[in-house]
Amino acid sequence: MKLGVNIDHIAILRQARQVNDPDILNAMYLAIGARADQITIHLREDRRHIDDIDAKNIINFCSIPVNLECATAITDIVLSLRPNRATIVPEKRQELTTEGGLNLSSPELSSAIKAMMGANIDVSLFIDPNLDDIKVAKELGVSTIELHTGSFANAYLMAFSNISKTKFSIKSLENMDIKEALEAELDRIRVGAKFAKNIGLKVAAGHGLNYQNVGLIAKIPEIFELNIGQSIVARSVFVGLDQAIKEMKRLIDEA
């Protein structure tokens, strides 16, 4: 199973002071040295962390594949940047992070896919792990999907951490049988991944994965790649980026 390391959060630290420290390219080179299989970045419409120059430099200088997460609104920029893969994600200006899978009935989606594929960019769709969305993704002609693991990650946090005792408690899960909810979300991902592979899609997964929960997802044989960012960068504050990536790769390999 491959690991894509999302380095956006390095740029968030840089933006806090509006100086080039930490340098996003240094993060890229460290990730490559730590044997990341892919660099993942998310170029947002409001450029809240990486910007167009960052994306261009990463794509030009990176010696491993680059996966550019993007909304359909910046399709023209994606075509000019030409990453190895574009993962189309939903995006709302006020969200802290991507909150769910794509609305596959969006009228802009099909044209964005065709334009990117026409430019020889591999296209993936970031979708919720349900069978209807997987079927539609296949019909749209993409080769790859990335299953949104956020609901699973939230349930895991509520089940096995102290988050429910903090201001970050996930309100929608507070009155549920949380172990039952966790198993249901994990089963959705298992069933979705198996179905997707059976109909000829490559299956990646990501969102909210961390050092505690990644083993459960890494055990799913139909998933070929995990994209993980925030937890790796958070861990790197204490152990360094090189060590943080190596620890995550070890957990995936040992699952």
C-alpha positions, 0 to 999 in steps of 0.5 A: 500500500502506497503513502501519499504525504500531503504537505499543505500544513507546512504552508499553513505554518509559513502563512502564519508569519508570511515568510518562507519558513518553513519552506514547502520545497524542503518539506517535499524533499524530506518527504521524498527522502523518507520514502513517501510514494507520492506528494499530495497538495490541495490548491484551494480557490482562496490560496489559504496555504499553498499557492500557484507558485508552490504548486508549480515548483512542486510539480516541476521539481518533484521526483515522485508523482504529485497528486493535486487536489482541486475543485472544478473551479480551477480546472484551467490552472490544473491544465497548465500545471499538469500534475501526475494526478488531479483528485477532484474534491468538493470545496466551500470557502468557509470550511476548515477542511474538506467535509465530504465527498463530491456531488457527482451530479454537478454539471461542471464535473464531467467537463472538468474530467474530460478536459483533464483526461484530454491533457493526459492527467490521471483523474481521481474523484474524492467520494463518500464510500457508498455504492451509488457514488462509486457506480457514477464515478465509474460511469464518468470514466475516471480510473481512480477514486479516493474514498472519504474516510472522515466519518470513520475517523470521527467515530474512531476519535469519539470511541478511543480518545478524550475528544468528547471531553473537549471543545472539539467533541463531535456533536453529531456523534455524542448520543450514538452507540459509538462503537456500533457507528465506528464498525458501520463506517468501517464496513462501508469503506470495506464494502465500497472498496471491494465493489469499486475494485470489482468494477475496475476502479483503483481505490485510494482513501484518505481524510482524518487518518492518523497513527491510531486509526490507520491500521484498520484502513491499511488492512483493506486489501482493495485499497492501494494508496492512502493520502495523509497530511495533518497527522503526519505534520502534527507528529513532525513537530515533535519528531521531525518530518522524516521520522513522522513519515517513516513511522506512518509507513511502518504502521501501514506496512505492518497492518 
